[in-house]
Amino acid sequence: MIVVDDRSADDTAAIARSFDDPRLVVVDGAETPPGWLGKPWALHEGSRVARGELLLFVDADIHYEPRTLRAAIAHFERHEIDMLSLIPHFEMRGFWENVAMPMLPMFAVTLLPLWISNRTKIAALAVGGGPGNLVRRDAYERAGGHEALKDSVIDDVGIARAVRRAGGATECVLADRLVSVRMYHGAREILDGFTKNAFAAMGRSYLLAAISIVANILTEIVPYLLAITGDPFAIAAVAVLTLTRVIVFGVLRFRLDSALFGGPLMSGFWLVITIRSVWKTGFRRRLEWRGRVYDPR
């Protein structure tokens, strides 16, 4: 296990070194070079220390069950792929976390969707994530490693796309019985976190952002407004949307009351995130994260 201490102020390195285990390596992160964002640089530093044939990149706030690696590697070898990404169980507490966070798996299941992504090598449909990207070293190096992603805001998705562009095969699997994460704490953290990511995930395309905003309003908000008037088509649309959420939330063990009653709030919350992301990181060209400010260009 390689822990990269990215110049933290909370004694991360000292705490990690307090474990008497030769399998644990602590890397003192160097100053981020010009042209790099902090996280890709930290991952790059870790990759230079790693010696394995398989590299597993994991964010710092993820919980793994003891059998996770055995299961992941067994799946990896059985399907002869170059990269495997793990979808965790999202731990959510409080009202806004239960309203907003389910949009991520809803997007993956209904709009991407994963069953198409996993059956194609199209780079734009590749999925990766901070909860776990397991990649062959040779595929990682062919893709250019994190040097190819040094200014990437969403590097965990970017590495999956880079592996595919280099001819590799990637897959994303549901690992919610093995991996868990509480991604953000409360509405403010969710808002700030995805303001950083949303516009970047659209390739910083104003056209795609506009389409996303209009589609959100027409398909997720307008039907509820029209259903109040008794419009039968709108009522049918609301019923389909609600049933879809109930099924997905049930499979992923999310709260069913959020599935039944939280739809408009979830869509409205993400509408605000999208508009805010386009405004702040697009028009204003200001990206703020973890106390650092970047020019999104």
N, C-alpha and C positions, 0 to 999 in steps of 0.2 A: 504494500500500500504506500503510495506516494502522496504526501500532503504538501501542497504548495501554499505557503503562507504569503499571501499577496499584500505584504506590508501592513498587516492588521495592527490594530491598537488594543487588542483584547487578550494578549498573551497566547495567541494560537500556537505559535512555534514552541514556546516553553511547555505548554500543556501537552502537545503532541510528543515532545521529546521525553516527557516524564514516564512514558510507557517503555518498559524494558523489553523490547521485542525487536530483534534484528530485521524482521520483515517490514518494519515501518521506517520509511525514509522521509525526512522533513527537508523541504527545499525552501530556502529563504529567497523570496521573490525579489528580483532586481527591479530597478526603476523602469517603468514602461517606456520603450523607445519611441521616437517620433513615428507617427503613422500607424501605431498599434493602439487598439483598445485594450483595457486592462485584462478582461477575462481571456480573450484569445492568447494574449501574451503569457498569462499564468499557465494555461493549458499547454502552450508550446514549451515552456520551461519544464513542466512535468514530463512531457513526451521525450525530451532529450535525456532525461534520467532513466526512463523506463527501458527495460531490456527484454520484455516478453514478446512473443509472437502475436499475442492478442493484447490490445489496449482497451481499457474500460475507462471512459471519461464520465465522471459523476460529480454533480454539484455537491456543495458542502452540507446541505440541509435534508438529505435523503436518508430514509430508513430502509435497510435491507434485512429481510429474513435470512437466517443462516444458509438455507439451501438455494438462495437466489442464483449465485454464480454457477453452481452445478447445473441447475435447470437451464440457465441462459446459454451456457456453453454446449450443453447437449442439443438444444434446439438449433444453435448456430451451426454445429457440425452436421447435424442430421439434414439440414436444408441446404448445406454447402453455399452459404452466402458470405458476403464480404463485410457486412455491417448489420448489427441488430440493435434496434432501439426499443426501450422498455417504457410502456405507459403505466404510470403508477396509480395507486388509489389516492385521490385527492382528499385530504383531511380538511374539513370545513367547519368552522365554529362561528356562531353568531349569524345574524340575519343576512348581512350583505355578502358574506363569503358563500353562503348557501344559495343566494340568488345569482351571483355573478360568475363564480368559478366553474359551474357546470357547462358554461359555454364552450370551454376547450374540448372536452370529449364530444359534446354535441356537434361541434364543427367537424371533428375528425370522423365521426360516424355518418353524419348526414350530408355534409357539403364536400368533404374531400373526395370520396370516402376512402377509408383505409383498405377495404377489400379490393378496390381498384388499384390503389397505390402499391400494394404488395404484389400485384400481378403485372406490373409494368416496370420498365427501366427509365421512364421519363423523369428527368432530373427535377423538373418543377413540382412533381408530385411526391418527391422523397420526403420522409418524415424522420426527424431526429429530436432529441430532447435531453435536457439536463439530468433527468432521473437515471439515465444510463445509455451511453452509446458504446457498444462493444464492436470494435473494428479490427480487422487484420492489419498488422503493421505494414505489410507490403501494399495493401490497398490504400491505407492512410498516406503513405509516402507517395504513391502514384498520383493521389489527389492533391498533393502539394502540402499536406499537413495543415497546421494552423497558420503557417506563413501565407497560405492562399486565402486565409480568412482573417487576416490581422486587423482589418477595420470592420469586421462583421458584427452587427448588433445582435443578431440571432445566430451565433456561431454553431449552436447545437443542431439547428436545422441545416445550416450552411454546409456542415461536414457531410451530411447525408447526400445533399445535392452534388457536392464536389466528388464524392465517391462514385456516384452514378455517372457524372460527366466523364470520369476517367475509365468508364466501362465496367464498374463494379455493380454487384447486386446488393440491394439493401432491403430490409424488412422491418416492420414495426409491429410489436405484439403487445397485447394486454397482459400486464403482469401485476394486476391490482391485488393479488393474494400474496405477493412477494415483496413489493416495493410500495412505499407510501411517502407522501410529502404534504406538509402544510405550506403551500407556496407563498401565500401572503396573509397578513394579519389585518383584517378589516378593510373597509371600503377604500380608505386613502391609499394604502399600499397597493391594492389591486389597480386603482386608477393610475398611480404613478408608474407601476411596473409595466403595464400594458401600453401606456402612453409611449414608453420607450420602444416597444416592440411592434405595435400594430402597423404603422406606416411602412416600417422596414420589411415586415412580412409580405407586404404587397409590392415589394420591389421599388418602393418610393414612387409608385405610379399614381399620379393624380387622377387619371382616368379610372383605374381600377378602384381607387378609394371612393370616387364619386359613384361608381356602379354599386359598390358594397353598401354605401350609405342609402342610396335609393332603394336597393333590393331589401335591405333591412326594414325600411319604413313600409314598403309595399307588402312584404310577405309576413312580417312579424308584428307590426303595430296597427296598420290600417284594418286588417281583418277583425281585430278586437273592437276597434271603434265602430265599424259597420255592424258587428254582431249585436251591439247594444241597441241598434235601430231595428233589429229583427230581420236583417237581410239573410235569407236562407243560405246563400253561397258563402257568406262570411262566417256563419255559424258552423257550416260544414268544415271550412278551412280551420277554424279554431279547434274543432273536435279532432281533426287530423294532427294538427300541431301538438295538441295536448297529449294525444295517444302516443305520438312519437317520443315525446319527452318522458312519459310514464314508462315506456318500454326501456329506453336508454338508461334512465335513472334507476330503474329496478335492477337491470343487469349490473350497473356500476355501484350499487348500494348507496345511492344518494337519497336524500329526503324526498319522499313522494309528494309532500305538501308543496314543496318548491316546484315540482313538475306540474302539479295541478293548477297552482295559482301564481307562480312566479314568472311565467313566460314574458308578459309585456315589460315587467321590471328588468328582467335579464337582457332583453333586446334593447330597451332604452338605455341601460347602463353601458352596454357595449357600443351603442350609437354615440354616446358622449365620449367614450374612450377613442373611437375612430376619429371623430372630428377633432378632438384635443390633440391626438397624435399627429394628424396632418398639419394642424395649425402650429404646434410647438416645434416638431422635428422637421416639418416641411417648409412652411412659409417663414417661420422665425429662425430655422436652422439652429436650434438649441436642444441638446440632448442631455438630460440630467439623470444620473444614476449613482447610488451609493456614495453620495457626497462629491462626485466628480462631474464636471461639465465638459461636453464635447461638442464640436461642430459636426453635425450628422453627415456632412459631405465626406 
